[in-house]
Amino acid sequence: MRAISELLLLATAPLIASAADAPRPRGVGPEFAKYYKDTSSFSCIFNPSIKLSPSQVNDDFCDCPDGSDEPGTAACSHVSPHSPKLVSDSVIPNANTSTALPGFYCKNKGHQPAYIPFSNVNDGVCDHDSCCDGSDEWEKVGGTTCADKCKEIGKEWRKMDELRQKSMTAALRKRAELVAEASRLRQGVVDKVDMLRKQILGEEVKVKDLEEKLAEAERKAKGKVVKSGKGGGKIGVLVSLAKDRVEELRNGLVKVRGERDAAKERLEELEKLVGTFKEEYNPNFNDEGVKRAVRAWEDYVAKDKPSYGDDGGNQDLDEISKQDTDTEGLKWADWQTEDSTDTDLLYTFEAYLPPSIRSWADAKLRDLRLFLIENGVIAGTDINGDAVDPEVSTARDQTNSARSELSSHQSDLQRETEDLDKDYGPDSIFRALKGECVSRDSGEYTYELCWLDRTKQKSKKGGGETNMGNYAGMETIVVDDELPPDGKGLGSGERVAMKYENGQHCWNGPNRITMVVLACAETDEIWKVSEEEKCVYRMEVGTPAVCEGKGKGAKAKGEVKDEL
């Protein structure tokens, strides 16, 4: 019995293996093979309620609304969202008409498998760039025979891919270096901001202290002759100060005299009251307090009375209290309008000296004046002739210097803080490239890109540079370009783009603008420059700064995983 069972197993094994290893229908990729394993029937992938016989698969007639029954023909190519709908298309209520398959699957043995549009199947054209095994022209329409070129194409592709991978490895290594450099530069800015903030705090305290010292020096200097003014020399200033002082004393004299007269009248009134009390009190009244008061009054009367000023003294006070006028008193104006300065007055007597000692006296007088200035006895003069107190001058210079230093550091702090907030791209990587330039010769022009600065154009025939735009910002755009075999292109997907605006004005046009679109490359290089419209340029640039991992952005459009 056991032997029979073993024989049955041996007999059925090829059938099981045949069913498990049943070949996929033409055009089916390995990830969709599970939908075609049933050899008794086929269910539309997105519409499983629709059942078909296996013979209806690849029978060149579109039975499934999602096109999954024709993976190897062009019968359902109209299901693609890029194809127009046909009037004759059958409409099934509530059917899912989304495309179930990405396209016709080319195995491309010896190279990379790929999907191509269904409309390319049996169209009489060999699509060796994406279907190198020629399986898309299996029907040989019009006698078209497409040879299998995957061996040589695959060999060349692997050679190029090896170079691309080496380039990508180098680019990622370069990017890591740029990230490290950008991090170091940014940390330097952070450290500088911290240092500036601490410096500013200390300088604010320093400025406040110096301002207080300056105010105190100016207050003290008010008591000195510190300003000559336009009304004459320091003698004129002294006269002004004397006039103010005399006026102040005169007012004080009048006030004190008034207070004296009032006190005298009050004293006389009190003396009269006490005298009357002494004359009229009763001596027989035995009150010790009253008796002491009377005796004290008698002692007071016996003393010499102070003089309160006779009529002559009062007349003198009257004369002193009078205001100065042009006819009486001092004529201050005659002194205040003196044209000569104190220095002129100091040297006036030189004219009376013999010539033999005049120069010696002049030198000695100048030395004396410098000594007095340096010791704060008299004030020096500035270039405008105004008197300058040495202490005030020193305090003012120190204060102005501290204010200037504080203002400079505040400006530095604002600039560095703004720099930290600026967009330098992912990982702040473009901080490491800021200011560096890359150029390319193209036709009769040389184009130059300076990172985060500007783009330029220079004619090879001579002449000046043309500013094509100044850096304005960074953004992300979507591109859909074919990637060349050498990988020096944008490819498809999201790419970092830099805007350079407000360049040199175009004749009869706008200011020049350049959009710099970036893609991964081993080194910084400009690949292509084009003028999309008048004075609006597009610059395609490769740089390791935008590389984001192995192979990302380096695969050609339509490329899929290699089954081999």
CORCOR-V483402 format. One line per field, one symbol per residue. ss: DSSP state (h for helix, s for strand, l for the rest). phi: phi as a letter, one per 30 degrees, with the letter a starting at -180 (. if undefined). psi: psi as a letter, one per 20 degrees, with the letter a starting at -180 (. if undefined). A space follows every 10 residues. Layout:
# CORCOR-V483402
ss = ???
phi = ???
psi = ???
This chain:
# CORCOR-V483402
ss = lhhhhhhhhh hhhhhhhhhh lllllllllh hhhhhhllll lsslllllll sslhhhllll llllllllll llllllhhhl llllllllll llllllllll lllsssllll lllssslhhh llllllllll llllhhhlll hhhllllllh hhhhhhhhhh hhhhhhhhhh hhhhhhhhhh hhhhhhhhhh hhhhhhhhhh hhhhhhhhhh hhhhhhhhhh hlllllllll lllhhhhhhh hhhhhhhhhh hhhhhhhhhh hhhhhhhhhh hhhhhhhhhh lllllllhhh hhhhhhhhhh hhllllllll hhhhhhhhhh hlllllllll lhhhhhllll lhhhhhhhhh hhllhhhhhh hhhhhhhhhh hhhhllllls slllllsslh hhhhhhhhhh hhhhhhhhhh hhhhhhhhhh hllllhhhhh hlllllssss ssllssssss lllssssssl llllssssss ssssssssss llllllllll lsssssssss slllslllll slssssssss llllssssss sssllsssss ssshhhllll llllllllsl llll
phi = .ddddddddd ddeedddddd ceddeeicdd dcdddcdddc abcedcbddc cbdedddhci bdcdeciddb dcbcdcddde ddcddcdded cceidccddd cdldccdhej bcdacbeedd dhcibdcddb bddiddcddh diidbcddcd dddddddddd dddddddddd dddddddddd dddddddddd dddddddddd eddddddddd dddddddddd dddcdcadic ckddeddddd dddddddddd dddddddddd dddddddddd dddddddddc dcddddbddd dddddddddd dddddddcjd dddddddddd ddddbdcbid cdddddcddd ddddddcddd dcddedcddd dddddddddd ddddcidbcd bddciddbde dddddddddd dddddddddd dddddddddd dddciehhdd ddcejdbbba dbicbccbcc ehbacbbbdd djjddcdckc eblbacbcbb cdddedicad ibkdbdbccc bhdddddhad ddbbccccbd adbdaddabb cdaeiccbbc bcaddcdbkd idicdddjdb dddd
psi = ghhgghhhgh highgghhhh jpqqqpipqh ijhhijhoih rpppgimiio pqqhiipkjk pohphjjiim ijrjhkhihq iiqqqqhipq oppjqojqph qiappphlpi bpqqqqqhii pljjppmhhh miijiilhil pkjppoqojh ghggghghgh hghghghggh ghghghgggg gggggghhgg hhggghgggg ghhggggggh hghgggghgh ihirnjphai jaahghgggg ggghgghghg hhggghgghg gghgghghgg hgghggghhi qohiomohgg gggghgghgg hhqppqpjpa hghhhghggh iqqpahhqaq nhhhhhjphq rhgghhjhih hiqqhhjghg hgghhghggg ghghjjgrqa qaijiqqppg gggghggggh ghgggggghh ggggghghhh iqojapjkhi hiipiqqqrp pocjqpqppo pkerqqpppi irrrqpoiqq phaqrprpqm qpprhijmrh bqapqpqppo rlaqpqpkar qqppoopqrp rhrpqpgqpq ohrokoqpop pqqihjpkro ipiiqqpiqr qoh.
